[in-house]
Amino acid sequence: MKLGFNLFLVFAFCCCAFGMDNDFKQISKSDYIDKVKGGWLGQIAGVTWGYPTEFAYMGKMASEVFLPKWKPAMINEGFCQDDMYVEMTFLRTLETYGFDVSLRQIGIDFANSEYGLCHANDKGRWNLRKGIAPPDCSHPKFNEHADDIDYQIEADFSGLIAPGMPDYAIEAGEKFGRLVCYGDGVYGGQFVGAMYSLAFFETDMQKVVKNALAYIPAQSQYYECISDVIKGFEQNPNDWRKTWNSINAKYHKDIEYRQFSCTIANNFNIDAKINGAYIVMGLLYGRGDFENTIKISMMCGQDSDCNPSNAAGILGTAIGYKNMPEKFKQIKNDEKFYYTEYNFPQLIDVSAKLAQQLVVRNGGRSEDKDGNTIWYVLQKPVPSVLLEQSNNPRSPVGSIFTKEEMAKIKFHNPENVEKLPPAFVINDFAPGWRVIDCGDYMLPGLYDEWDGHKSVLVTHPYSQTVPCVIATDYNVPADGKTKLHIIVGHHYMGNFVLIVKADGKELLNKEVSEATATKHFLEEYVDLCEYKGKTVKLELFNQANGWACESAYWDVIEFVHE
């Protein structure tokens, strides 16, 4: 009897320490690596294929005949995509500090990132650099982009390193998502991360979508939106366009469902909800076909490179690298992703290292059997998540960086932070000119170097309808020929409209984009001869053209007299 009781104690201890085997899911490390390769590569394929269509179709569907043709070399255009390298900043933080890294350290690391950003990412980082620590840096009081897509497009990592552990997607969202988003903006990333995590053990995308939806609050608008997509698919399983029409009518045209995205002024919609709907439409209507999944997410429009990137990454995780079409596998193994320490093999290695750590941290274990490493992933109940909505937020917590923490943020300079805005530094760049209505997105100011050009002034429109204006009153010489010489660049992910006016008369109106610029920079000479001997008010407009990375990079503003 005593022996039996002791055996029972041993059995009970084992159950407490490891759980019963039916509480675990098993995956070999080699299978994990195949799937995580498929997940990362799927992301890259989706974003590079969709990139030429990004915001080309706003509030309307794209026809398949107008989609770009896939070429195998396109996969190597992903190294410069922010869809990829921003989330690798988060991976690097986890690799350096571990899973229990503080929210404040995460904020410092993100504040020190050097890449260009837009929307919620840009404003969140701007707030961090000003000293507003997380989670307040993303609070709607300080970030008008709180429901934007930004964390949704960066949350892939949280599922890729958490095979069968979708609860980690919730934890990651409460840390990394809080740098830039709030409410539905965070839920979108948590939902995407949960889908990735579940896809390691499930190939049926309907099940992946439905099961992941349980990880966000049922009272949220984001949950409502994805539920509507599921209903649309069930009612019209063979016609994604019918579902698109109903989603567009509710989540695009009705401003009640896009109150805290960056704009409701036109068809541009970067709200996480509707773009999340387009991810799910690709997954459901794509029916496990890799190319169709990307195409449908792309044809839905709006952020039509980010959405197929998420969708293809989730499906790529489910089917694994070995089952992906060969034409998507021609990736260079020695090239590093911009602003990171990782090439593709290193990215897979760090993912596997973090995944194994997380399996153990989550209560699972790793065992070597017959030459294979097997991970036993403990299954946990769905956690409850606090409901937050950006249109009715909770009060900020009053989180401010200490002086010691601010000293770790290399872009913070207490002595000249007030001199950073272009209005304060324009005379150092172009004496006699003044800057009016410059927005604070994309880190405007005077830079020693930008994209190979020395002494570059960065501006950004104040809003979609209010341009940033650089102006002066100039006395045009009465003799000879005078021209205004301009060299100005655009962000590699965006464009803007350059307008030059003299006393209100338009002398130049030209888009500054890949189509008009050489290596991102446009050069123009504007003739001022009709104003000889007169003092004229000259205005240079950095005008929005779709509201995506609208910054202008002024290299030269000068008068040339012949």
C-alpha positions as CSV (number, residue, x, y, z in Angstrom):
1,M,0.0,0.0,0.0
2,K,2.8,2.4,0.9
3,L,4.7,1.6,-2.3
4,G,1.5,2.2,-4.3
5,F,1.0,5.6,-2.6
6,N,4.6,6.6,-3.4
7,L,4.1,5.7,-7.0
8,F,0.9,7.8,-7.0
9,L,3.0,10.7,-5.7
10,V,5.5,10.3,-8.4
11,F,2.8,10.2,-11.0
12,A,1.1,13.2,-9.5
13,F,4.4,15.1,-9.5
14,C,5.0,14.3,-13.2
15,C,1.5,15.5,-14.1
16,C,2.0,18.8,-12.2
17,A,5.5,19.3,-13.7
18,F,4.7,18.4,-17.3
19,G,1.0,17.9,-17.6
20,M,-0.5,14.8,-19.1
21,D,0.7,14.0,-22.7
22,N,-2.8,14.8,-24.0
23,D,-2.2,18.4,-22.7
24,F,0.6,18.8,-25.1
25,K,1.1,19.1,-28.9
26,Q,4.2,17.7,-30.3
27,I,6.3,19.1,-33.1
28,S,9.8,18.2,-34.2
29,K,12.3,20.9,-34.5
30,S,12.9,20.0,-38.1
31,D,9.2,20.3,-38.9
32,Y,9.1,23.6,-37.0
33,I,12.0,24.9,-39.1
34,D,10.3,23.9,-42.3
35,K,7.1,25.7,-41.2
36,V,8.9,28.8,-39.9
37,K,10.8,29.1,-43.2
38,G,7.4,28.9,-45.0
39,G,6.0,31.6,-42.8
40,W,8.8,34.1,-43.3
41,L,9.1,33.4,-47.0
42,G,5.3,33.7,-47.4
43,Q,5.5,37.2,-45.8
44,I,8.2,38.2,-48.2
45,A,6.4,36.8,-51.2
46,G,3.2,38.6,-50.3
47,V,4.7,42.0,-49.7
48,T,7.0,42.0,-52.7
49,W,4.2,40.8,-55.1
50,G,1.7,43.3,-53.7
51,Y,4.0,46.3,-53.3
52,P,3.4,47.8,-56.8
53,T,-0.4,47.8,-56.0
54,E,-0.1,49.4,-52.5
55,F,-3.0,51.9,-52.1
56,A,-3.5,51.9,-55.9
57,Y,-7.0,50.6,-55.2
58,M,-8.7,52.5,-52.4
59,G,-12.4,51.8,-51.8
60,K,-12.5,49.6,-54.9
61,M,-11.5,46.2,-56.0
62,A,-8.6,45.5,-58.4
63,S,-9.1,43.3,-61.4
64,E,-6.9,40.3,-61.7
65,V,-5.8,41.4,-65.2
66,F,-4.1,44.5,-63.7
67,L,-2.1,42.6,-61.0
68,P,1.7,42.5,-61.5
69,K,3.1,39.2,-62.8
70,W,5.2,37.3,-60.4
71,K,8.9,36.9,-61.3
72,P,11.1,34.7,-59.1
73,A,13.7,37.5,-58.6
74,M,11.0,39.6,-56.9
75,I,11.4,37.6,-53.7
76,N,14.8,39.4,-53.1
77,E,13.0,42.8,-53.1
78,G,11.8,42.0,-49.6
79,F,15.1,42.8,-47.8
80,C,14.2,46.5,-47.9
81,Q,10.6,46.2,-46.9
82,D,9.4,47.7,-43.5
83,D,6.9,44.8,-43.3
84,M,10.0,42.7,-42.6
85,Y,12.7,44.7,-40.8
86,V,10.5,46.5,-38.2
87,E,9.4,43.2,-36.6
88,M,13.0,42.0,-36.6
89,T,13.8,44.9,-34.3
90,F,11.5,43.2,-31.8
91,L,13.1,39.8,-32.5
92,R,16.5,41.4,-31.7
93,T,15.2,42.8,-28.4
94,L,13.9,39.3,-27.4
95,E,17.2,37.7,-28.4
96,T,19.1,40.3,-26.4
97,Y,17.0,40.6,-23.3
98,G,14.8,37.5,-23.2
99,F,11.0,37.1,-23.0
100,D,10.7,39.0,-19.7
101,V,12.2,42.2,-21.1
102,S,10.6,45.3,-19.7
103,L,8.2,47.4,-21.7
104,R,10.4,50.4,-21.1
105,Q,13.5,48.6,-22.6
106,I,11.4,47.6,-25.6
107,G,10.5,51.3,-26.0
108,I,14.1,52.4,-25.8
109,D,15.1,49.8,-28.5
110,F,12.3,51.0,-30.8
111,A,13.1,54.6,-30.2
112,N,16.7,53.9,-31.3
113,S,15.7,52.3,-34.6
114,E,17.0,54.2,-37.7
115,Y,14.6,53.4,-40.5
116,G,11.9,55.7,-41.9
117,L,8.4,55.0,-40.6
118,C,4.8,56.1,-41.3
119,H,1.5,56.4,-39.4
120,A,1.2,54.7,-36.0
121,N,4.8,53.5,-36.1
122,D,6.1,57.0,-36.8
123,K,4.0,58.8,-34.2
124,G,4.6,56.1,-31.5
125,R,8.4,56.4,-32.0
126,W,8.2,60.2,-32.1
127,N,6.4,60.1,-28.7
128,L,9.1,57.7,-27.3
129,R,11.8,60.1,-28.5
130,K,10.0,63.0,-26.8
131,G,10.0,61.0,-23.5
132,I,6.5,59.5,-23.5
133,A,7.2,56.0,-22.3
134,P,5.0,52.9,-23.2
135,P,2.2,52.2,-23.0
136,D,1.3,55.9,-23.2
137,C,3.2,56.5,-26.4
138,S,0.4,54.8,-28.3
139,H,-2.5,56.1,-26.3
140,P,-5.1,57.9,-28.5
141,K,-4.5,61.1,-26.5
142,F,-1.0,61.2,-27.9
143,N,-1.3,59.1,-31.1
144,E,-4.1,59.9,-33.6
145,H,-3.1,56.7,-35.5
146,A,-3.9,54.3,-32.7
147,D,-6.2,52.0,-34.8
148,D,-3.9,52.0,-37.9
149,I,-2.5,48.8,-39.4
150,D,1.0,49.2,-38.1
151,Y,1.2,46.5,-35.4
152,Q,-0.9,44.2,-37.5
153,I,1.7,44.1,-40.2
154,E,4.5,43.5,-37.6
155,A,3.0,40.9,-35.4
156,D,3.9,37.9,-37.6
157,F,7.0,37.3,-35.4
158,S,4.8,36.8,-32.3
159,G,3.2,33.7,-33.8
160,L,6.2,32.4,-35.8
161,I,8.2,32.0,-32.5
162,A,5.2,30.5,-30.7
163,P,4.2,27.2,-32.4
164,G,0.9,26.1,-30.8
165,M,1.1,28.9,-28.2
166,P,-1.4,31.6,-29.4
167,D,-1.5,33.0,-25.9
168,Y,2.0,34.4,-26.5
169,A,0.5,36.6,-29.3
170,I,-1.6,38.3,-26.6
171,E,1.5,38.9,-24.4
172,A,3.5,40.2,-27.3
173,G,0.7,42.6,-28.3
174,E,0.6,44.0,-24.8
175,K,4.3,44.8,-25.1
176,F,5.3,45.4,-28.7
177,G,1.9,46.4,-29.9
178,R,1.7,49.1,-27.2
179,L,4.6,50.9,-28.7
180,V,2.4,52.1,-31.6
181,C,-1.3,51.1,-31.3
182,Y,-4.2,50.8,-29.0
183,G,-7.5,49.0,-28.9
184,D,-8.4,47.5,-32.3
185,G,-4.9,48.4,-33.6
186,V,-3.4,46.0,-30.9
187,Y,-6.1,43.4,-31.4
188,G,-5.3,43.2,-35.1
189,G,-1.7,42.2,-34.3
190,Q,-2.8,39.8,-31.6
191,F,-5.3,38.1,-34.0
192,V,-2.6,37.8,-36.7
193,G,-0.1,36.4,-34.3
194,A,-2.6,33.9,-33.0
195,M,-3.3,32.7,-36.6
196,Y,0.4,32.1,-37.2
197,S,0.7,30.2,-34.0
198,L,-2.3,28.0,-34.7
199,A,-1.1,27.4,-38.3
200,F,1.8,25.2,-37.0
201,F,-0.8,22.5,-36.2
202,E,-3.7,23.3,-38.5
203,T,-3.9,23.6,-42.3
204,D,-7.6,24.3,-42.6
205,M,-7.7,28.1,-42.8
206,Q,-11.3,28.3,-41.7
207,K,-10.4,26.7,-38.4
208,V,-7.3,28.9,-38.0
209,V,-9.3,32.0,-38.5
210,K,-12.2,31.0,-36.2
211,N,-9.9,29.7,-33.4
212,A,-7.7,32.8,-33.5
213,L,-10.7,35.1,-33.2
214,A,-11.3,33.7,-29.7
215,Y,-8.1,35.5,-28.6
216,I,-9.5,39.0,-28.9
217,P,-12.5,40.6,-27.1
218,A,-15.8,39.7,-28.6
219,Q,-17.1,43.2,-27.9
220,S,-14.5,44.9,-30.0
221,Q,-15.1,46.3,-33.5
222,Y,-12.2,44.2,-34.8
223,Y,-14.0,41.0,-33.7
224,E,-17.2,42.3,-35.3
225,C,-15.4,42.9,-38.6
226,I,-13.7,39.5,-38.8
227,S,-17.0,37.8,-37.8
228,D,-18.7,39.6,-40.6
229,V,-16.1,38.3,-43.1
230,I,-16.7,34.7,-41.8
231,K,-20.5,35.2,-42.2
232,G,-20.0,36.5,-45.7
233,F,-17.8,33.5,-46.6
234,E,-20.4,31.1,-45.3
235,Q,-23.2,32.8,-47.2
236,N,-21.2,33.4,-50.4
237,P,-18.4,30.7,-50.4
238,N,-17.7,31.1,-54.1
239,D,-17.9,34.9,-54.5
240,W,-15.4,36.9,-52.5
241,R,-16.6,40.1,-54.2
242,K,-20.0,40.0,-52.5
243,T,-18.3,39.7,-49.1
244,W,-16.0,42.6,-50.1
245,N,-19.0,44.8,-51.0
246,S,-20.6,44.3,-47.6
247,I,-17.3,44.8,-45.7
248,N,-16.5,48.0,-47.7
249,A,-20.0,49.4,-47.1
250,K,-19.7,48.9,-43.3
251,Y,-16.1,49.3,-42.4
252,H,-15.0,51.8,-45.0
253,K,-18.0,54.0,-45.8
254,D,-19.3,54.1,-42.3
255,I,-17.0,56.4,-40.3
256,E,-18.2,54.9,-37.0
257,Y,-15.9,52.0,-37.9
258,R,-12.8,54.1,-38.7
259,Q,-12.9,56.8,-36.1
260,F,-9.4,56.5,-34.9
261,S,-7.4,55.6,-38.0
262,C,-5.3,58.4,-39.4
263,T,-7.9,59.7,-41.8
264,I,-11.5,59.5,-42.9
265,A,-11.2,62.3,-45.5
266,N,-11.1,60.1,-48.6
267,N,-10.9,56.6,-49.8
268,F,-7.5,56.0,-48.2
269,N,-8.1,53.5,-45.3
270,I,-5.3,52.2,-43.3
271,D,-7.5,51.1,-40.4
272,A,-6.5,47.7,-39.0
273,K,-10.1,46.4,-39.1
274,I,-10.8,46.5,-42.9
275,N,-7.3,45.5,-43.8
276,G,-7.5,42.6,-41.3
277,A,-10.7,41.7,-43.2
278,Y,-8.8,41.5,-46.4
279,I,-6.2,39.2,-44.8
280,V,-9.0,36.8,-43.8
281,M,-10.7,37.0,-47.2
282,G,-7.5,35.9,-48.8
283,L,-7.1,33.0,-46.4
284,L,-10.8,31.8,-46.6
285,Y,-11.4,32.3,-50.3
286,G,-7.9,31.2,-51.3
287,R,-8.7,27.8,-49.9
288,G,-5.2,26.8,-49.3
289,D,-3.8,27.8,-52.7
290,F,-0.7,29.9,-52.1
291,E,-1.0,32.1,-55.2
292,N,-4.8,32.6,-55.0
293,T,-4.5,33.6,-51.3
294,I,-2.1,36.4,-52.3
295,K,-4.1,37.5,-55.3
296,I,-7.4,37.8,-53.4
297,S,-5.9,39.8,-50.6
298,M,-4.2,42.0,-53.2
299,M,-7.4,42.5,-55.2
300,C,-9.2,43.7,-52.1
301,G,-7.1,46.9,-52.3
302,Q,-6.1,49.4,-49.7
303,D,-2.8,48.2,-48.1
304,S,-2.5,45.6,-50.7
305,D,1.1,44.6,-50.0
306,C,0.8,44.3,-46.2
307,N,-2.4,42.2,-46.3
308,P,-1.2,39.5,-48.7
309,S,2.0,39.4,-46.7
310,N,0.2,38.5,-43.6
311,A,-2.1,36.0,-45.4
312,A,0.7,34.3,-47.3
313,G,2.8,34.1,-44.2
314,I,0.1,32.4,-42.3
315,L,-0.6,29.9,-45.1
316,G,3.1,29.4,-45.7
317,T,3.4,28.4,-42.0
318,A,0.6,25.9,-42.4
319,I,1.9,24.2,-45.5
320,G,5.6,24.6,-44.8
321,Y,8.5,25.6,-47.0
322,K,8.7,22.2,-48.7
323,N,5.1,22.5,-50.0
324,M,5.5,26.1,-51.3
325,P,5.7,26.7,-55.1
326,E,9.3,26.6,-56.2
327,K,9.1,30.0,-58.0
328,F,8.9,31.7,-54.5
329,K,12.0,30.1,-53.1
330,Q,14.8,31.9,-55.0
331,I,15.9,34.0,-52.0
332,K,19.5,35.1,-51.4
333,N,20.9,33.5,-48.3
334,D,23.8,36.0,-47.8
335,E,21.9,39.3,-48.1
336,K,20.8,41.0,-44.8
337,F,17.5,42.6,-44.2
338,Y,17.9,46.3,-44.0
339,Y,18.6,47.7,-40.6
340,T,19.0,44.2,-39.1
341,E,21.7,41.7,-38.1
342,Y,19.8,38.9,-40.0
343,N,20.1,37.3,-43.4
344,F,17.5,34.6,-44.2
345,P,19.3,31.6,-42.6
346,Q,20.1,33.7,-39.5
347,L,16.4,34.8,-39.3
348,I,15.4,31.1,-39.2
349,D,18.1,30.3,-36.6
350,V,17.0,33.1,-34.2
351,S,13.3,32.1,-34.7
352,A,14.1,28.5,-33.7
353,K,16.2,29.6,-30.7
354,L,13.5,31.8,-29.4
355,A,10.7,29.2,-30.1
356,Q,12.5,26.6,-28.1
357,Q,13.0,29.0,-25.2
358,L,9.3,29.9,-25.4
359,V,8.2,26.2,-25.4
360,V,10.0,25.7,-22.1
361,R,8.9,29.0,-20.6
362,N,5.3,28.1,-21.5
363,G,5.5,24.9,-19.4
364,G,6.5,22.5,-22.2
365,R,9.8,20.7,-22.8
366,S,12.3,19.7,-25.4
367,E,13.5,16.1,-25.7
368,D,15.9,14.3,-28.1
369,K,14.5,11.1,-29.5
370,D,16.2,8.9,-32.0
371,G,18.3,11.7,-33.2
372,N,15.4,14.1,-33.5
373,T,14.5,17.0,-31.2
374,I,10.9,17.0,-30.2
375,W,9.1,19.9,-28.6
376,Y,6.2,19.2,-26.3
377,V,4.0,22.4,-26.4
378,L,1.7,22.8,-23.4
379,Q,-1.8,23.8,-24.4
380,K,-3.4,26.5,-22.3
381,P,-6.9,27.9,-22.1
382,V,-7.8,31.0,-24.0
383,P,-6.9,34.0,-21.8
384,S,-9.3,36.8,-21.3
385,V,-8.3,40.2,-22.8
386,L,-9.4,43.5,-21.5
387,L,-11.7,45.5,-23.9
388,E,-10.3,48.8,-25.0
389,Q,-11.5,51.0,-27.9
390,S,-9.7,54.0,-29.2
391,N,-12.9,56.2,-29.4
392,N,-13.5,55.7,-25.7
393,P,-10.0,55.0,-24.2
394,R,-9.0,54.5,-20.6
395,S,-7.0,57.3,-19.0
396,P,-3.2,57.4,-19.7
397,V,-1.1,55.9,-16.9
398,G,1.3,58.9,-16.9
399,S,4.4,56.9,-18.1
400,I,7.4,59.1,-18.7
401,F,11.0,58.1,-19.3
402,T,13.5,59.0,-16.6
403,K,16.5,61.1,-17.4
404,E,18.7,58.0,-17.2
405,E,16.4,56.2,-19.7
406,M,16.3,59.2,-22.0
407,A,20.1,59.2,-22.1
408,K,19.9,55.8,-23.7
409,I,17.8,57.1,-26.6
410,K,20.4,58.2,-29.1
411,F,18.1,60.4,-31.1
412,H,17.2,62.5,-28.1
413,N,19.3,65.6,-27.6
414,P,18.0,67.7,-24.7
415,E,20.0,70.8,-25.8
416,N,18.7,71.2,-29.3
417,V,15.5,69.2,-29.5
418,E,13.5,72.4,-30.0
419,K,15.6,73.3,-33.0
420,L,14.7,70.1,-34.8
421,P,11.5,71.2,-36.6
422,P,12.1,72.6,-40.1
423,A,10.7,76.0,-39.2
424,F,13.7,76.4,-36.8
425,V,16.4,75.2,-39.2
426,I,15.4,76.4,-42.6
427,N,17.8,79.4,-42.5
428,D,20.7,76.9,-42.1
429,F,19.5,75.2,-45.2
430,A,18.0,78.0,-47.4
431,P,18.5,81.4,-45.9
432,G,15.5,83.7,-46.4
433,W,12.9,81.0,-46.7
434,R,10.4,80.0,-44.1
435,V,8.4,76.8,-43.4
436,I,4.7,76.8,-42.9
437,D,2.4,73.9,-41.7
438,C,5.0,71.2,-41.5
439,G,3.5,68.0,-40.0
440,D,5.5,66.0,-37.4
441,Y,5.4,62.6,-39.1
442,M,8.5,60.9,-40.6
443,L,10.9,62.9,-38.4
444,P,11.1,66.2,-40.2
445,G,14.2,68.3,-39.7
446,L,17.6,69.0,-41.1
447,Y,19.8,66.0,-41.6
448,D,23.6,65.9,-42.3
449,E,23.0,63.1,-44.9
450,W,20.0,61.3,-46.5
451,D,20.1,58.7,-49.2
452,G,23.6,59.8,-50.3
453,H,22.8,63.6,-50.4
454,K,24.4,66.0,-47.9
455,S,22.5,68.5,-45.8
456,V,18.9,67.5,-46.6
457,L,15.8,69.2,-45.2
458,V,12.9,66.8,-44.5
459,T,9.3,68.1,-44.5
460,H,5.9,66.4,-44.3
461,P,2.4,67.7,-45.1
462,Y,0.4,68.8,-42.1
463,S,-2.5,66.7,-43.2
464,Q,-4.0,65.2,-46.3
465,T,-5.6,68.5,-47.3
466,V,-3.1,71.0,-45.8
467,P,0.4,70.9,-47.5
468,C,3.7,71.9,-46.0
469,V,4.8,75.1,-47.7
470,I,8.3,76.5,-48.0
471,A,8.0,80.2,-48.9
472,T,10.0,83.4,-49.5
473,D,9.6,86.9,-50.9
474,Y,12.1,87.3,-53.7
475,N,13.2,90.3,-55.7
476,V,13.8,88.9,-59.2
477,P,16.7,90.7,-60.9
478,A,15.7,93.0,-63.7
479,D,18.5,91.8,-66.1
480,G,19.5,88.3,-67.3
481,K,17.6,85.1,-66.7
482,T,16.6,83.8,-63.2
483,K,15.5,80.3,-62.4
484,L,14.5,78.6,-59.2
485,H,16.6,75.4,-59.0
486,I,15.1,72.6,-56.9
487,I,16.4,69.1,-56.1
488,V,13.9,67.2,-54.0
489,G,13.4,63.5,-53.2
490,H,10.6,61.2,-52.1
491,H,10.5,58.3,-49.6
492,Y,11.1,55.0,-51.3
493,M,7.7,53.8,-50.1
494,G,5.8,57.0,-51.0
495,N,5.4,60.0,-53.2
496,F,4.0,63.5,-53.0
497,V,3.0,66.4,-55.3
498,L,5.5,69.3,-55.8
499,I,3.8,72.5,-56.6
500,V,5.6,75.8,-57.2
501,K,3.6,79.1,-57.1
502,A,4.5,82.7,-57.7
503,D,2.1,85.2,-56.3
504,G,-0.5,82.4,-56.3
505,K,0.1,81.4,-60.0
506,E,1.0,77.8,-60.5
507,L,4.3,77.4,-62.3
508,L,4.9,73.7,-61.7
509,N,2.8,70.8,-60.6
510,K,4.6,67.5,-60.6
511,E,4.4,64.2,-58.7
512,V,7.7,63.3,-57.1
513,S,7.8,59.5,-57.4
514,E,9.6,56.5,-58.8
515,A,8.1,57.5,-62.2
516,T,9.5,61.0,-62.3
517,A,12.6,60.9,-60.1
518,T,16.1,59.4,-60.6
519,K,17.3,57.4,-57.6
520,H,14.4,59.0,-55.5
521,F,15.4,62.6,-56.4
522,L,13.8,65.0,-58.9
523,E,15.6,68.1,-60.3
524,E,13.7,71.0,-61.7
525,Y,14.5,74.5,-63.0
526,V,11.5,76.9,-62.8
527,D,11.7,80.0,-65.0
528,L,11.1,83.3,-63.3
529,C,11.7,85.7,-66.2
530,E,8.1,87.0,-66.3
531,Y,8.7,88.5,-62.8
532,K,11.9,90.5,-63.7
533,G,12.3,93.5,-61.5
534,K,9.5,92.5,-59.2
535,T,9.3,91.2,-55.7
536,V,7.3,87.9,-55.9
537,K,6.0,85.6,-53.2
538,L,7.3,82.1,-54.0
539,E,5.8,79.0,-52.5
540,L,7.0,75.4,-52.7
541,F,4.3,72.9,-51.7
542,N,5.0,69.4,-50.3
543,Q,1.4,68.2,-50.9
544,A,-0.1,64.9,-50.0
545,N,-0.8,62.4,-52.7
546,G,-2.5,59.4,-51.0
547,W,-1.2,59.9,-47.5
548,A,1.4,57.2,-47.4
549,C,5.0,58.3,-46.6
550,E,4.5,61.8,-48.0
551,S,7.7,63.3,-46.8
552,A,9.8,65.5,-49.0
553,Y,13.7,65.5,-48.9
554,W,14.9,68.9,-50.1
555,D,18.5,68.7,-51.3
556,V,18.7,72.1,-53.2
557,I,16.6,75.2,-53.1
558,E,18.5,78.1,-54.8
559,F,18.3,80.8,-57.4
560,V,20.3,80.5,-60.5
561,H,21.0,83.8,-62.4
562,E,22.4,83.9,-65.9
